[in-house]
């Protein structure tokens, strides 16, 4: 009866240790998931900023609207174009009056504005070299008067994006190393309570594979549970932030988020399994006296 009680006590203690290990690993994975979510949103935010840059294609004063719309359709076919909008002289005058709250036709009788095509380019083309090539290409049309964009703004934006990207990359690398260390340390502490059980199994003739198999299977299950808890935490935080900041909904990237969840699961299972197996091997190689 006493042996049964001792065994049950050990199981209960081991169970508590495993619960602590699961929660500890889940907390670390949650931190990694939050950083991953920040990286994804920063990437999407950078893309949104870049694709918000306008390239204005001004048309000659005598250009008919039909020709302007034809050029717009031609530009839409090119891979550098994300979207295009044709604005004729009359619409340009209305937009000017709306933005500036004044009517220039009270001073002059003619409309001094030009018809234009407003281009939004794909993210990969928002750089100095690409914009120069695109401008040279568009200027070949005999109905184009000028192509206008803000090179200073583009350069500033790209420099800021590179700086932020490098900072996030450095933080991510540091956190990943920290995650691996903390998970490994948490698992080793949880396995410490099983060191005598492992040694006892070895002393009665159990093979290394037979001894490590149940611990490895337990590690896979615990790693999976930890990852699921972490994913649920990321989803909860994500939903709460979107509730208070609706603007974040426009940055949603489901494909990238699913990839993040897969990485969390892989890391949780892989590191837990590796650390558990390493602990088992360590205690198998340790003498009985050194276990005390």
C-alpha positions, 0 to 999 in steps of 0.5 A: 500500500505504501508503494502505491502511495509513493508511486501516486505521489511521484506521478502527481509531482511529475504531473505538476512539473509537466503542467508547469513546463507546459505553461512555461513553454506556452508563455515563451511561445506566446511572446514569440507569437506576439513578435511574429504578429508585430513583424507581419503587421509592420511588413503589411504597414510598410507595403501599404505606405509604399503603395500609397505613394502617388505617381501623377502622369500629367497629360497635354492640354489638348488631350481628349479624355478617350486618349487619356483613358486608353493610356490608363488601360495600357498602363494597367497592363504593366506589372509595376501598376497596382491601380490607376485612375483617370482624372479629366480637367473638369474633375481636377478643377472640382477636386482642387476647389474641394481641397482648397475651398476656393474657386480659381474660375472667379479670377481666371476664365480658363481651367489651368489644370491638366487631365492626369492619370494617378498611378499607385505602383506595386511595392517592389517598384517604389524605389529611386531606380525603378521610378526613373525607369517608369518615368522614362517609359511613360514619357515616351507617349506623345500625349504625356506632358510630365510624370511627377512623384516625390523622390525625397519622400520615396528615399526617406520612406525606404530608409525608414523601412530598412532601419525598422526592418533591421531593428526588428530582425535583430530583436527577432533573432535575439528573441528566438535564441532566448526562446530556445534557451528558456524552453530548454531550461524549462524542460530540463527542470521538469525532467529533473524530478524523473531522474531516478525513474530514468536511472531505475529503468536503466538498472533493471535492463531497459534499453535506451529507446524503451526508456526515452520513448514515453518521455519523447511522446509526452514531450511531443504532446506537451509541446503541441499543447503549449503551442496551441495555448500560445496560438490561442493567446495570439488570436485573443490579443489580435482580436482585442487589438483590432477591436480597439484599433479597427485600422489593423483589420486592413493590414490582416494577412491570413496566409502569413498568420497561418505560417506563424502558427505553423512555426509556433507549433513546430518550435514548440514540439521540436524544442520540447522533444529535443530538450527532453531527449537530451535530458534523458540521455544525460541522466542515463550517462550520470552515475547514481551517486551524482543524481543526489 
